Amino acid sequence: MAQVSEAFLKQLDGYGLTTAQIIYRMPDHPSLCQEFVWQEYDLYPKFPELSKFLAFWEEKLEGPLKSVTIAHAQLIKPAELRPVEGVLTLH
C-alpha cells in the first residue's frame, strides 16, 4: 500500500502553502538589503510555523529583518474532497 505524504496530511488538517518574502539588512552593510524566500505548509491566519522561523531568525541570525510579505493558498478545499461512491473497472 502506498504511503501518504506528510504534506498531504497537513493539507487535510487545514494547512495551506505559505510563502514569505523576507527582506533583511546585511549585517556588515546595513544600508544594503537582501531577499530570502521561505515556503512551508502553515495555518492561516496565525502562521505558527512562520512565527517559529522568524523567532529563530531574530534570535540566532545577524541580519535584522526589514519586512516580511506573506502569500497563502489552501490547496485542498473542503468542497474538493468527496467520497467515492463506486468503482469503475476497465478491461
Steps between C-alpha positions, in 0.01 A plus 500: 500500500624849415620734774312828541732800501527719808427805284169350382397415856576859607280629218215280621544658847449849354859601426563700185813582306654814646774699331677783679724754332741609771703815443787544744791735545854376443680477837823661373326755273167605657417728209482193271206258504473143384203273432430153641197294392351257754233246402322246720153369583347719769167594660325823409462756667742444791784339297660305788775347281601836354489658846740233631733557206502879546562460875796273415625759248488786749666293774775322303573694179676834469308660211222716649160462333375792293170356370307176458236456228277191523301315234279206600287256303295205616567235239227262616165652577213315671283490186776327303510185712206268442467133583500261206162328465595246239785324326551499125688197368664519157598187311 
